[in-house]
Amino acid sequence: MKKILAIGLVLVLVLGMVACGGGGEDTDADVPVYKAITEATFPPFDTVDENGNVIGFDMDLIAAIGEDQGFKVEFVDMGFDALIPAIESGTGDIITAGMGITEERAEKVDFTDTYYDSALIVVVAADNETINSVDDLTADMKVASQIATTGAGKVESLLADGKIKEAVILDGFDACMLQVINGDVEAVIVDEPVANAYMAKQPGKVKTVGDVMDAESYAFAVQKGNAELLEMINTGLQNVKDNGTYDELVMKWIAGETE
Ligand code: GLN
């Protein structure tokens, strides 16, 4: 009898720990946990807090979608160029990385409905008086961008057209900004909302010049053929748009930060 009581007590304790989340780990067997992969040098979409946790608009949005659709997410930070290979190999489930839909990428992964419209912009040091648009870039200049991004594609095509001297392709967006601030490169090409957020956080260091270029729309991405997950994300995205959560997140992370 004592033994049964003791086993009962252990069971109650174990069940209690499971119900409380077992110290942070998700142990609720009914709720699937997807690996949401990102490159976290891209605020306000993807960044890290002072404790190293991955946070941002993309994280809150996919978490809200998951809450609506009955799944959880855990975030994994990796190089931007590693995201699509990780989805292809199945080591990641959902790209949440401010990734724009391109034809080339869509051959390798399935994109969800779009969740944010963006475009590229040229960023120069705040005191640069000579570059006022992409047309002012010249064949003696170095221009930086982040590896495997649409910005890097733009920089590489400027190089191929002989319009700049060197394409400086770096791992993180923050590294690109340091290069332009330090004068190692004349310009950076990056997504406009990310440039705006940077300027709002660190005023007086850099500025955007000229018109936006090469419009793109961000979407989440899943493994090719994973129709079930794709459908859940699309339905959840529509629901969080309809119930006002999406607008709250735009205000929290993007509009509220830069206006
Ligand atoms: N939107 C850009 C792209 O899709 C950059 C994304 C990023 O650096 N996280 O390539």
Boltz pocket constraint, residues with backbone or C-beta under 6 A from the ligand:
constraints:
  - pocket:
      binder: B
      contacts: [[A, 39], [A, 42], [A, 80], [A, 97], [A, 98], [A, 99], [A, 100], [A, 101], [A, 146], [A, 148], [A, 149], [A, 150], [A, 151], [A, 173], [A, 191], [A, 216]]
      max_distance: 6.0
